[in-house]
Amino acid sequence: MKTALLFGSSGLVGGHLLNQLIKDTNYSKIKLFVRSVPEISDPKVEIIKTDFSNLQNHKEDIKGDDCFVCIGTTKKNSPDKDEYKRVELDIPKEVAKIAKSNLVNSFIFVSALYANPKSSGEYIRCKGLVEEELKELNFPKLGIMRPSFLLGNRKEKRVSETIGIFVFKFLSPLLLGPLKKMKPIHSETVAKTMIRAANENLEKNIFESNEIDELVLNQS
């Protein structure tokens, strides 16, 4: 029986991931790293109120088998450039370094479509830089998810994302070949593939959006 470490459980993918981990018999404990304590009561869940500005204070807590990171923000929620960079880049990198030092076996990270450390777009660049750090840390098992527009019920509405989903859903039949990865994907599907990546030998560590979808379809 394994211990899962989960960062970002309040988000779209993280919420599904938490629910699936609770049901998964491979895991006897789920350590939930949160800013504010959620209303959840389950014997498998250990809630760790986390100071994300001082993650080294939680070094002893970041111990387990599989670390799942779904942390992210938006320019609306983090208008300050330094705070945005801290959430999208610094926190995932520091969590990964601590996890590696604590001999955590697998690290599964929600990145982004077209993640690229040299991109001019800040969001894509930050995700790409985290990916580079993860590869250098050389975890025994690494899973990087690059979902397209995420489908699901968000707590907050994102106008630009809603428009993007509508457009790409409409265009989906035309998105063939290398464009397949642009099709919107359900957040629950991403969560399922993250757990598979931690528990199976999938022969690769970067999963484009269409590959995430295909893995779940093939499983069912």
Residue frames as a rotation matrix with the C-alpha (Angstrom) as fourth column:
MET 1
0.579 0.815 0.000 0.00
0.815 -0.579 0.000 0.00
0.000 0.000 -1.000 0.00
LYS 2
-0.365 -0.790 0.493 1.34
0.835 -0.512 -0.202 3.36
0.412 0.338 0.846 -1.03
THR 3
0.080 0.297 -0.952 1.32
0.627 -0.757 -0.184 6.97
-0.775 -0.582 -0.246 0.16
ALA 4
0.107 0.037 0.994 0.37
0.909 -0.409 -0.083 9.67
0.403 0.912 -0.077 -2.34
LEU 5
-0.473 -0.248 -0.845 1.45
0.537 -0.842 -0.054 13.30
-0.698 -0.480 0.532 -2.02
LEU 6
0.042 0.603 0.796 -1.00
0.986 -0.155 0.066 15.72
0.164 0.782 -0.601 -3.66
PHE 7
-0.624 -0.243 -0.743 -0.41
0.342 -0.939 0.019 19.40
-0.703 -0.242 0.669 -4.41
GLY 8
-0.881 0.314 -0.353 -3.21
-0.471 -0.633 0.614 21.38
-0.030 0.708 0.706 -6.05
SER 9
-0.826 0.561 0.053 -6.23
0.551 0.824 -0.131 19.39
-0.117 -0.079 -0.990 -4.92
SER 10
-0.193 0.800 -0.569 -8.57
0.231 -0.526 -0.818 22.40
-0.954 -0.289 -0.083 -5.14
GLY 11
-0.552 -0.089 -0.829 -8.15
-0.682 -0.523 0.511 22.73
-0.480 0.847 0.228 -8.92
LEU 12
0.340 0.775 -0.534 -10.03
-0.939 0.246 -0.240 21.08
-0.055 0.583 0.811 -11.75
VAL 13
0.145 -0.373 -0.917 -7.67
-0.364 0.841 -0.400 18.13
0.920 0.391 -0.014 -12.28
GLY 14
-0.793 -0.580 0.188 -6.62
-0.349 0.178 -0.920 17.96
0.500 -0.795 -0.344 -8.62
GLY 15
-0.244 0.796 0.554 -10.20
-0.927 -0.023 -0.375 17.58
-0.285 -0.604 0.744 -7.41
HIS 16
0.693 0.463 -0.552 -10.78
-0.646 0.739 -0.192 14.57
0.319 0.490 0.811 -9.66
LEU 17
-0.127 -0.851 -0.509 -7.38
-0.289 0.523 -0.802 13.18
0.949 0.046 -0.312 -8.73
LEU 18
-0.718 -0.099 0.689 -8.18
-0.691 -0.018 -0.723 13.33
0.084 -0.995 -0.056 -5.01
ASN 19
0.283 0.921 0.266 -11.50
-0.909 0.346 -0.232 11.52
-0.306 -0.176 0.936 -5.51
GLN 20
0.672 -0.048 -0.739 -9.83
-0.446 0.770 -0.455 8.80
0.591 0.636 0.496 -7.56
LEU 21
-0.443 -0.894 -0.068 -6.95
-0.392 0.261 -0.882 8.35
0.806 -0.364 -0.466 -5.12
ILE 22
-0.379 0.396 0.836 -9.43
-0.902 0.042 -0.429 7.89
-0.205 -0.917 0.341 -2.26
LYS 23
0.678 0.735 0.031 -11.11
-0.693 0.652 -0.307 5.06
-0.246 0.187 0.951 -4.21
ASP 24
0.385 -0.600 -0.701 -7.83
-0.553 0.459 -0.696 3.52
0.739 0.656 -0.155 -5.40
THR 25
0.996 0.079 0.030 -6.86
-0.074 0.640 0.764 0.45
0.041 -0.764 0.644 -3.35
ASN 26
0.335 -0.942 -0.016 -3.16
0.615 0.232 -0.754 0.94
0.714 0.243 0.657 -4.22
TYR 27
-0.466 -0.500 0.730 -3.09
-0.087 -0.795 -0.600 3.85
0.880 -0.343 0.327 -1.75
SER 28
0.000 0.416 -0.909 -3.56
0.903 0.390 0.179 3.66
0.429 -0.821 -0.376 2.00
LYS 29
0.110 -0.003 -0.994 -2.70
0.667 -0.741 0.076 7.31
-0.737 -0.671 -0.079 2.66
ILE 30
0.216 -0.036 0.976 -3.07
0.813 -0.547 -0.200 10.59
0.541 0.836 -0.089 0.76
LYS 31
-0.261 -0.362 -0.895 -1.16
0.769 -0.638 0.034 13.59
-0.583 -0.679 0.445 2.07
LEU 32
0.448 0.557 0.700 -2.96
0.841 -0.529 -0.117 16.75
0.305 0.640 -0.705 1.01
PHE 33
-0.547 -0.699 -0.460 -0.81
0.781 -0.624 0.020 19.90
-0.301 -0.348 0.888 0.91
VAL 34
0.198 0.797 0.571 -3.13
0.850 -0.430 0.304 22.91
0.488 0.425 -0.763 1.11
ARG 35
-0.711 -0.334 0.619 -3.17
0.080 -0.913 -0.401 26.62
0.699 -0.235 0.676 1.93
SER 36
-0.412 0.662 0.626 -6.59
-0.908 -0.353 -0.225 26.44
0.072 -0.661 0.747 3.57
VAL 37
-0.890 0.019 0.455 -8.11
-0.148 0.932 -0.329 23.36
-0.430 -0.361 -0.828 5.15
PRO 38
-0.618 0.688 -0.381 -10.85
-0.526 -0.001 0.851 21.82
0.584 0.726 0.362 2.96
GLU 39
-0.003 0.704 0.710 -14.04
-0.924 0.270 -0.272 20.23
-0.384 -0.657 0.649 4.23
ILE 40
0.204 0.019 -0.979 -13.11
-0.585 0.804 -0.106 16.63
0.785 0.594 0.175 3.67
SER 41
0.057 -0.131 0.990 -13.32
-0.924 0.368 0.102 13.71
-0.378 -0.920 -0.100 6.04
ASP 42
0.790 0.093 -0.606 -11.80
-0.372 0.859 -0.352 10.43
0.488 0.504 0.713 4.91
PRO 43
0.868 -0.433 0.243 -9.57
-0.059 0.395 0.917 8.06
-0.493 -0.810 0.318 6.91
LYS 44
0.463 -0.720 0.517 -7.06
0.883 0.427 -0.197 7.89
-0.079 0.548 0.833 4.04
VAL 45
0.408 -0.220 0.886 -6.57
0.424 -0.814 -0.398 11.67
0.809 0.538 -0.239 3.86
GLU 46
0.112 -0.456 -0.883 -4.02
0.925 -0.277 0.261 13.53
-0.364 -0.846 0.390 5.96
ILE 47
0.779 0.239 0.579 -4.41
0.470 -0.835 -0.287 17.30
0.415 0.496 -0.763 5.58
ILE 48
-0.083 -0.878 -0.472 -1.19
0.958 -0.201 0.205 19.30
-0.275 -0.435 0.857 5.84
LYS 49
0.924 0.356 -0.140 -1.73
0.326 -0.924 -0.202 23.07
-0.202 0.141 -0.969 6.10
THR 50
0.221 -0.901 0.374 1.19
0.967 0.252 0.035 24.27
-0.126 0.354 0.927 4.04
ASP 51
0.542 -0.227 -0.809 3.26
-0.086 -0.973 0.215 27.43
-0.836 -0.046 -0.547 4.01
PHE 52
0.759 -0.181 0.626 4.17
0.637 0.406 -0.655 27.48
-0.136 0.896 0.423 0.33
SER 53
0.795 -0.531 0.295 6.61
-0.392 -0.819 -0.419 30.33
0.464 0.218 -0.859 0.97
ASN 54
-0.110 -0.822 0.558 8.65
-0.993 0.118 -0.022 28.04
-0.048 -0.556 -0.829 3.21
LEU 55
0.670 0.457 -0.585 8.39
-0.572 0.820 -0.014 24.56
0.474 0.344 0.811 1.75
GLN 56
-0.319 -0.863 -0.393 11.60
-0.239 0.474 -0.847 23.47
0.917 -0.176 -0.358 3.46
ASN 57
-0.544 0.205 0.814 9.63
-0.839 -0.098 -0.535 23.60
-0.030 -0.974 0.226 6.72
HIS 58
0.512 0.824 0.243 7.56
-0.772 0.565 -0.291 20.72
-0.378 -0.039 0.925 5.31
LYS 59
-0.225 -0.702 -0.676 10.48
-0.908 0.403 -0.116 18.58
0.354 0.587 -0.728 4.20
GLU 60
-0.901 -0.137 0.412 9.57
-0.336 0.820 -0.463 15.80
-0.275 -0.556 -0.785 6.64
ASP 61
0.013 0.985 0.174 5.98
-0.337 0.168 -0.926 15.81
-0.941 -0.047 0.334 5.36
ILE 62
0.490 0.155 -0.858 6.95
-0.863 -0.052 -0.502 15.48
-0.122 0.987 0.108 1.68
LYS 63
-0.745 -0.638 0.192 7.69
-0.622 0.770 0.143 11.79
-0.239 -0.013 -0.971 2.04
GLY 64
0.312 0.857 0.411 5.80
-0.476 0.515 -0.713 9.02
-0.822 0.027 0.569 0.29
ASP 65
-0.120 -0.310 0.943 5.69
0.507 0.798 0.326 6.97
-0.854 0.517 0.062 -2.89
ASP 66
-0.269 0.143 0.953 4.02
0.944 -0.157 0.290 9.05
0.191 0.977 -0.093 -5.60
CYS 67
-0.485 0.056 -0.872 3.94
0.341 -0.907 -0.248 12.84
-0.805 -0.418 0.421 -5.80
PHE 68
-0.064 0.577 0.814 1.19
0.992 -0.049 0.113 14.45
0.106 0.815 -0.569 -7.89
VAL 69
-0.590 -0.217 -0.778 1.47
0.385 -0.922 -0.035 18.18
-0.710 -0.319 0.628 -8.68
CYS 70
-0.069 0.672 0.738 -1.48
0.979 -0.098 0.181 20.05
0.194 0.734 -0.650 -10.23
ILE 71
0.001 0.021 -1.000 -0.55
0.609 -0.793 -0.016 23.52
-0.793 -0.609 -0.013 -8.99
GLY 72
-0.530 -0.190 0.826 -1.34
0.801 -0.432 0.414 26.50
0.278 0.882 0.381 -11.18
THR 73
-0.226 0.469 -0.854 -2.78
0.451 -0.726 -0.519 30.00
-0.864 -0.502 -0.047 -11.22
THR 74
0.325 0.323 0.889 -4.00
0.933 -0.261 -0.246 32.65
0.153 0.910 -0.386 -13.64
LYS 75
-0.674 -0.552 0.492 -2.97
0.510 -0.829 -0.231 36.24
0.535 0.095 0.839 -14.34
LYS 76
0.126 0.821 0.556 -6.33
-0.145 -0.540 0.829 37.28
0.981 -0.185 0.051 -12.86
ASN 77
0.898 0.249 -0.362 -5.65
0.267 0.345 0.900 35.50
0.349 -0.905 0.244 -9.55
SER 78
0.340 -0.859 -0.382 -1.94
0.704 -0.037 0.709 36.38
-0.623 -0.510 0.593 -9.50
PRO 79
0.950 0.112 0.292 -1.57
0.289 -0.669 -0.684 39.74
0.119 0.734 -0.668 -11.27
ASP 80
0.590 -0.807 0.004 1.82
-0.665 -0.483 0.570 40.31
-0.458 -0.339 -0.822 -9.64
LYS 81
0.541 -0.410 -0.735 4.51
-0.622 0.393 -0.677 38.91
0.566 0.823 -0.042 -11.95
ASP 82
-0.543 -0.813 0.211 6.68
-0.729 0.331 -0.600 37.62
0.418 -0.479 -0.772 -9.11
GLU 83
-0.265 0.541 0.798 3.75
-0.683 0.478 -0.551 35.84
-0.680 -0.692 0.243 -7.46
TYR 84
0.743 0.540 -0.395 2.70
-0.648 0.433 -0.627 34.32
-0.168 0.722 0.672 -10.79
LYS 85
0.145 -0.802 -0.579 6.23
-0.629 0.378 -0.680 33.01
0.764 0.463 -0.450 -11.37
ARG 86
-0.605 -0.371 0.705 6.39
-0.796 0.316 -0.517 31.67
-0.031 -0.873 -0.486 -7.81
VAL 87
0.170 0.779 0.604 3.23
-0.617 0.562 -0.551 29.59
-0.768 -0.279 0.576 -8.26
GLU 88
0.896 0.304 -0.324 3.85
-0.432 0.425 -0.795 28.39
-0.103 0.853 0.512 -11.82
LEU 89
0.464 -0.809 -0.361 7.61
-0.270 0.258 -0.927 27.84
0.843 0.528 -0.099 -11.62
ASP 90
-0.356 -0.773 0.525 9.25
-0.724 -0.127 -0.678 28.11
0.591 -0.621 -0.515 -8.21
ILE 91
0.073 0.448 0.891 6.83
-0.926 0.363 -0.107 26.02
-0.372 -0.817 0.441 -6.13
PRO 92
0.949 0.289 -0.125 6.69
-0.315 0.874 -0.370 22.99
0.003 0.391 0.920 -8.49
LYS 93
0.316 -0.910 -0.269 10.48
-0.235 0.200 -0.951 23.02
0.919 0.364 -0.150 -8.82
GLU 94
-0.415 -0.499 0.761 11.02
-0.836 -0.123 -0.535 23.18
0.360 -0.858 -0.366 -5.07
VAL 95
0.489 0.645 0.587 8.45
-0.783 0.622 -0.031 20.45
-0.385 -0.444 0.809 -4.38
ALA 96
0.894 -0.156 -0.420 10.26
-0.176 0.741 -0.649 18.26
0.412 0.654 0.635 -6.92
LYS 97
-0.063 -0.995 0.078 13.68
-0.439 -0.043 -0.898 18.87
0.897 -0.090 -0.434 -5.38
ILE 98
-0.283 0.019 0.959 12.44
-0.955 0.084 -0.283 18.03
-0.086 -0.996 -0.005 -1.88
ALA 99
0.755 0.629 0.184 10.60
-0.594 0.775 -0.213 14.94
-0.277 0.051 0.960 -3.14
LYS 100
0.630 -0.596 -0.499 13.73
-0.186 0.508 -0.841 13.74
0.754 0.623 0.209 -4.91
SER 101
-0.370 -0.813 0.449 15.86
-0.647 -0.121 -0.753 14.29
0.666 -0.569 -0.482 -1.80
ASN 102
-0.177 0.411 0.894 13.31
-0.887 0.327 -0.326 12.23
-0.426 -0.851 0.307 0.16
LEU 103
-0.932 -0.346 0.105 13.56
-0.257 0.840 0.479 9.38
-0.254 0.419 -0.872 -2.39
VAL 104
0.118 0.993 0.009 9.98
-0.436 0.059 -0.898 9.73
-0.892 0.102 0.440 -3.62
ASN 105
-0.316 -0.315 0.895 9.67
0.423 0.798 0.430 7.16
-0.849 0.514 -0.119 -6.41
SER 106
-0.331 0.268 0.905 7.43
0.935 -0.036 0.353 8.90
0.127 0.963 -0.238 -8.93
PHE 107
-0.562 0.137 -0.816 6.62
0.143 -0.955 -0.258 12.49
-0.815 -0.261 0.517 -9.80
ILE 108
-0.307 0.586 0.750 3.54
0.952 0.190 0.242 13.25
-0.001 0.788 -0.616 -11.93
PHE 109
-0.623 -0.112 -0.774 3.10
0.257 -0.964 -0.068 16.84
-0.739 -0.241 0.630 -13.11
VAL 110
0.454 0.782 0.427 0.35
0.792 -0.135 -0.595 18.69
-0.407 0.608 -0.681 -14.96
SER 111
-0.670 -0.707 -0.226 2.16
0.443 -0.625 0.643 20.80
-0.596 0.331 0.732 -17.55
ALA 112
0.208 0.745 -0.633 0.58
-0.226 -0.593 -0.773 22.45
-0.952 0.304 0.046 -20.60
LEU 113
0.707 0.128 0.695 0.07
0.625 0.345 -0.700 22.05
-0.330 0.930 0.164 -24.31
TYR 114
0.629 -0.535 0.565 3.16
0.387 -0.415 -0.823 23.26
0.675 0.736 -0.054 -26.21
ALA 115
0.907 -0.376 -0.189 5.20
0.066 -0.316 0.946 23.71
-0.415 -0.871 -0.262 -23.00
ASN 116
0.513 -0.756 0.408 8.54
0.660 0.043 -0.750 25.21
0.550 0.654 0.520 -24.02
PRO 117
0.314 -0.435 -0.844 11.26
0.827 -0.311 0.468 26.74
-0.467 -0.845 0.262 -21.82
LYS 118
-0.757 -0.653 -0.031 12.12
0.534 -0.644 0.548 29.20
-0.377 0.398 0.836 -24.62
SER 119
-0.027 0.849 0.527 8.58
0.949 -0.144 0.280 30.36
0.314 0.508 -0.802 -25.33
SER 120
-0.784 -0.165 0.599 7.79
0.092 -0.984 -0.151 34.09
0.614 -0.063 0.787 -25.26
GLY 121
0.256 0.938 0.233 4.53
-0.335 -0.140 0.932 33.27
0.907 -0.316 0.279 -23.44
GLU 122
-0.344 -0.497 0.797 5.07
-0.875 -0.137 -0.464 33.22
0.340 -0.857 -0.388 -19.70
TYR 123
0.447 0.612 0.652 2.67
-0.799 0.601 -0.015 30.37
-0.401 -0.514 0.758 -18.92
ILE 124
0.966 -0.084 -0.245 4.12
-0.087 0.786 -0.612 28.03
0.244 0.613 0.752 -21.56
ARG 125
0.135 -0.987 0.082 7.68
-0.379 -0.128 -0.917 29.01
0.916 0.093 -0.391 -20.66
CYS 126
-0.133 -0.146 0.980 7.20
-0.991 -0.003 -0.135 28.35
0.023 -0.989 -0.144 -16.93
LYS 127
0.776 0.467 0.424 5.73
-0.478 0.874 -0.088 24.91
-0.412 -0.134 0.901 -17.62
GLY 128
0.805 -0.521 -0.283 8.62
-0.026 0.446 -0.894 24.14
0.592 0.728 0.346 -19.97
LEU 129
-0.102 -0.875 0.473 11.19
-0.672 -0.290 -0.682 25.19
0.734 -0.387 -0.558 -17.37
VAL 130
0.190 0.235 0.953 9.57
-0.901 0.428 0.074 22.95
-0.390 -0.873 0.293 -14.75
GLU 131
0.981 0.186 -0.046 9.67
-0.186 0.867 -0.463 20.06
-0.047 0.463 0.885 -17.23
GLU 132
0.388 -0.911 -0.140 13.42
-0.256 0.040 -0.966 20.60
0.885 0.411 -0.218 -17.75
GLU 133
-0.219 -0.431 0.876 14.03
-0.945 -0.130 -0.301 20.57
0.243 -0.893 -0.378 -14.00
LEU 134
0.554 0.535 0.638 12.05
-0.688 0.725 -0.010 17.35
-0.468 -0.434 0.770 -13.60
LYS 135
0.914 -0.259 -0.312 14.03
-0.064 0.668 -0.741 15.59
0.400 0.697 0.595 -16.32
GLU 136
0.026 -0.978 0.207 17.31
-0.469 -0.195 -0.861 16.64
0.883 -0.075 -0.464 -14.69
LEU 137
-0.004 0.024 1.000 16.21
-0.997 0.075 -0.006 15.33
-0.075 -0.997 0.024 -11.28
ASN 138
-0.478 -0.293 -0.828 15.91
-0.572 0.820 0.040 11.86
0.667 0.492 -0.559 -12.84
PHE 139
-0.038 0.582 0.812 13.07
-0.917 0.303 -0.260 10.38
-0.397 -0.755 0.522 -10.79
PRO 140
-0.769 -0.186 0.612 12.72
-0.052 0.972 0.230 6.58
-0.638 0.145 -0.757 -11.11
LYS 141
-0.328 0.723 0.608 9.33
0.942 0.298 0.153 7.29
-0.071 0.623 -0.779 -12.67
LEU 142
-0.766 0.049 -0.640 8.26
-0.006 -0.998 -0.070 10.59
-0.642 -0.050 0.765 -14.24
GLY 143
-0.207 0.750 0.628 4.94
0.971 0.234 0.041 11.53
-0.116 0.618 -0.777 -15.81
ILE 144
-0.806 -0.045 -0.591 4.38
0.018 -0.998 0.052 14.88
-0.592 0.031 0.805 -17.53
MET 145
-0.053 0.887 0.459 0.83
0.892 0.248 -0.377 15.62
-0.448 0.390 -0.804 -18.70
ARG 146
-0.926 -0.242 -0.291 0.30
0.087 -0.884 0.459 18.23
-0.368 0.400 0.839 -21.41
PRO 147
-0.174 0.949 0.262 -3.48
0.828 0.285 -0.484 18.68
-0.534 0.132 -0.835 -21.59
SER 148
-0.669 0.156 0.727 -5.22
0.452 -0.691 0.564 20.99
0.591 0.705 0.392 -24.03
PHE 149
-0.462 0.590 0.662 -8.26
-0.687 -0.710 0.153 23.02
0.561 -0.384 0.733 -22.90
LEU 150
-0.991 0.028 -0.128 -9.67
0.105 0.752 -0.651 21.30
0.078 -0.659 -0.748 -19.81
LEU 151
-0.207 0.978 0.024 -13.34
-0.262 -0.079 0.962 20.33
0.942 0.193 0.273 -19.67
GLY 152
-0.408 0.135 -0.903 -15.11
0.808 0.514 -0.288 20.20
0.426 -0.847 -0.319 -16.32
ASN 153
0.635 0.737 0.232 -16.95
0.489 -0.616 0.618 22.34
0.598 -0.280 -0.751 -13.80
ARG 154
-0.513 -0.851 0.110 -14.59
0.514 -0.407 -0.755 25.03
0.688 -0.331 0.646 -12.56
LYS 155
-0.065 0.418 -0.906 -15.30
0.942 -0.274 -0.194 26.96
-0.329 -0.866 -0.376 -9.38
GLU 156
-0.030 0.002 -1.000 -14.48
-0.066 -0.998 -0.001 30.11
-0.997 0.066 0.030 -11.33
LYS 157
0.763 0.357 0.538 -15.32
0.507 0.186 -0.842 30.95
-0.401 0.915 -0.039 -14.93
ARG 158
-0.337 -0.876 -0.345 -12.48
0.174 -0.418 0.892 31.80
-0.925 0.240 0.293 -17.32
VAL 159
0.533 0.695 -0.484 -13.92
-0.301 -0.379 -0.875 33.69
-0.791 0.611 0.007 -20.29
SER 160
0.031 -0.596 -0.802 -10.98
-0.990 -0.126 0.055 33.18
-0.134 0.793 -0.595 -22.66
GLU 161
-0.874 -0.366 0.320 -10.83
-0.361 0.929 0.077 29.47
-0.325 -0.048 -0.944 -21.85
THR 162
-0.096 0.932 0.351 -14.60
0.122 0.361 -0.925 29.08
-0.988 -0.046 -0.148 -22.33
ILE 163
0.576 0.251 -0.778 -14.33
-0.654 -0.428 -0.623 30.67
-0.490 0.868 -0.083 -25.77
GLY 164
-0.381 -0.840 -0.387 -11.31
-0.923 0.319 0.216 28.50
-0.058 0.439 -0.896 -26.62
ILE 165
-0.715 0.176 0.677 -13.13
-0.065 0.947 -0.315 25.31
-0.696 -0.269 -0.666 -25.61
PHE 166
0.362 0.931 -0.044 -16.15
-0.060 -0.024 -0.998 26.26
-0.930 0.364 0.047 -27.73
VAL 167
0.409 -0.271 -0.871 -13.99
-0.882 -0.361 -0.302 27.00
-0.233 0.892 -0.387 -30.78
PHE 168
-0.600 -0.778 -0.187 -11.86
-0.800 0.584 0.135 23.88
0.004 0.230 -0.973 -30.51
LYS 169
-0.412 0.574 0.708 -14.85
-0.007 0.775 -0.632 21.64
-0.911 -0.266 -0.315 -29.81
PHE 170
0.629 0.675 -0.386 -16.37
-0.322 -0.226 -0.919 22.97
-0.708 0.702 0.075 -33.03
LEU 171
0.350 -0.592 -0.726 -13.13
-0.931 -0.135 -0.339 22.40
0.103 0.794 -0.599 -34.91
SER 172
0.033 -0.417 0.908 -12.38
-0.641 0.689 0.339 18.98
-0.767 -0.593 -0.245 -33.34
PRO 173
0.724 0.268 0.636 -13.35
0.207 0.794 -0.571 16.94
-0.658 0.545 0.519 -36.44
LEU 174
0.921 -0.384 0.062 -10.75
-0.076 -0.333 -0.940 18.92
0.381 0.861 -0.336 -38.41
LEU 175
0.379 -0.810 0.448 -7.96
-0.921 -0.285 0.265 18.49
-0.088 -0.513 -0.854 -35.86
LEU 176
0.999 -0.040 -0.023 -6.05
0.033 0.971 -0.236 15.58
0.032 0.234 0.972 -37.36
GLY 177
0.375 -0.926 -0.033 -2.43
0.474 0.222 -0.852 14.41
0.797 0.304 0.522 -37.28
PRO 178
-0.612 -0.735 -0.293 -0.23
0.639 -0.241 -0.731 16.69
0.466 -0.635 0.617 -35.16
LEU 179
-0.628 0.437 0.644 -3.24
-0.454 -0.878 0.153 18.92
0.632 -0.196 0.750 -34.44
LYS 180
0.102 0.707 -0.699 -5.06
0.265 0.658 0.705 16.13
0.959 -0.257 -0.120 -32.55
LYS 181
-0.438 -0.371 -0.819 -3.42
0.852 0.119 -0.510 17.23
0.287 -0.921 0.264 -29.31
MET 182
-0.953 0.097 0.286 -5.35
-0.137 -0.983 -0.120 20.53
0.270 -0.153 0.951 -29.45
LYS 183
-0.123 0.971 -0.203 -8.74
0.087 0.215 0.973 18.87
0.989 0.102 -0.111 -28.87
PRO 184
-0.052 0.174 0.983 -10.27
-0.906 -0.423 0.027 19.75
0.421 -0.889 0.179 -25.47
ILE 185
-0.414 -0.175 -0.893 -9.92
0.112 0.964 -0.240 17.01
0.903 -0.199 -0.380 -22.85
HIS 186
0.681 0.720 0.134 -11.87
-0.082 -0.107 0.991 16.24
0.728 -0.686 -0.014 -19.70
SER 187
0.031 -0.681 0.732 -10.05
-0.882 -0.363 -0.300 16.96
0.469 -0.636 -0.612 -16.45
GLU 188
0.580 0.246 0.776 -11.16
-0.651 0.713 0.260 13.57
-0.490 -0.656 0.574 -15.06
THR 189
0.966 -0.253 -0.046 -9.36
0.145 0.683 -0.716 11.86
0.213 0.685 0.697 -17.96
VAL 190
0.232 -0.920 0.317 -6.13
-0.422 -0.389 -0.819 13.67
0.876 0.057 -0.478 -17.07
ALA 191
0.126 -0.126 0.984 -6.44
-0.991 0.034 0.131 12.57
-0.050 -0.991 -0.121 -13.44
LYS 192
0.890 0.262 0.373 -6.95
-0.258 0.964 -0.060 8.92
-0.376 -0.043 0.926 -14.46
THR 193
0.760 -0.647 -0.065 -3.85
0.180 0.306 -0.935 8.96
0.625 0.699 0.349 -16.64
MET 194
0.132 -0.713 0.689 -1.78
-0.782 -0.502 -0.370 10.52
0.609 -0.490 -0.623 -13.85
ILE 195
0.384 0.069 0.921 -2.58
-0.783 0.553 0.285 7.58
-0.489 -0.831 0.266 -11.60
ARG 196
0.986 -0.058 0.156 -1.79
0.133 0.839 -0.528 5.13
-0.100 0.541 0.835 -14.40
ALA 197
0.530 -0.836 0.143 1.56
-0.222 -0.300 -0.928 6.85
0.818 0.460 -0.345 -14.99
ALA 198
0.025 -0.502 0.864 2.45
-0.980 -0.184 -0.078 6.37
0.198 -0.845 -0.497 -11.31
ASN 199
0.214 0.206 0.955 1.41
-0.663 0.749 -0.014 2.72
-0.718 -0.630 0.297 -11.19
GLU 200
0.831 0.081 0.550 2.28
0.297 0.771 -0.563 1.29
-0.470 0.632 0.616 -14.60
ASN 201
-0.341 -0.935 -0.098 5.28
0.221 -0.181 0.958 1.21
-0.914 0.305 0.269 -16.91
LEU 202
0.658 0.752 -0.046 3.96
0.200 -0.234 -0.951 3.27
-0.726 0.616 -0.304 -19.81
GLU 203
0.175 -0.709 0.683 7.29
0.921 0.364 0.141 3.40
-0.348 0.604 0.717 -21.70
LYS 204
-0.215 -0.299 0.930 7.33
0.575 -0.808 -0.126 7.19
0.789 0.508 0.346 -21.98
ASN 205
-0.440 0.018 -0.898 7.14
0.869 -0.246 -0.430 10.16
-0.229 -0.969 0.093 -19.63
ILE 206
-0.803 0.264 -0.534 5.59
-0.285 -0.958 -0.044 13.01
-0.523 0.117 0.844 -21.67
PHE 207
-0.479 0.739 0.473 1.95
0.801 0.589 -0.108 12.63
-0.359 0.327 -0.874 -22.65
GLU 208
-0.973 0.224 0.055 0.36
-0.161 -0.830 0.533 15.00
0.165 0.510 0.844 -25.15
SER 209
-0.477 0.849 0.230 -3.36
-0.773 -0.279 -0.570 15.71
-0.420 -0.449 0.789 -24.75
ASN 210
0.318 0.624 -0.714 -4.55
-0.885 0.466 0.013 13.18
0.340 0.628 0.700 -27.34
GLU 211
-0.397 -0.550 -0.735 -2.24
-0.198 0.833 -0.516 10.51
0.896 -0.059 -0.440 -25.85
ILE 212
-0.906 0.173 0.386 -3.77
-0.394 -0.014 -0.919 11.09
-0.154 -0.985 0.081 -22.40
ASP 213
0.001 0.992 -0.129 -7.20
-0.951 -0.039 -0.305 10.58
-0.308 0.123 0.943 -23.93
GLU 214
0.202 0.029 -0.979 -6.19
-0.683 0.720 -0.120 7.45
0.702 0.693 0.165 -25.84
LEU 215
-0.806 -0.570 -0.159 -4.69
-0.262 0.585 -0.767 5.83
0.530 -0.577 -0.621 -22.73
VAL 216
-0.653 0.637 0.408 -7.98
-0.512 0.025 -0.858 6.09
-0.557 -0.770 0.310 -20.85
LEU 217
0.282 0.776 -0.565 -10.03
-0.954 0.163 -0.252 4.96
-0.104 0.610 0.786 -23.86
ASN 218
-0.109 -0.427 -0.898 -7.77
-0.537 0.785 -0.308 1.93
0.836 0.449 -0.315 -24.33
GLN 219
-0.935 -0.243 0.258 -8.03
-0.336 0.379 -0.862 1.10
0.112 -0.893 -0.436 -20.64
SER 220
-0.296 0.911 0.287 -11.82
-0.528 0.095 -0.844 1.01
-0.796 -0.401 0.453 -20.78
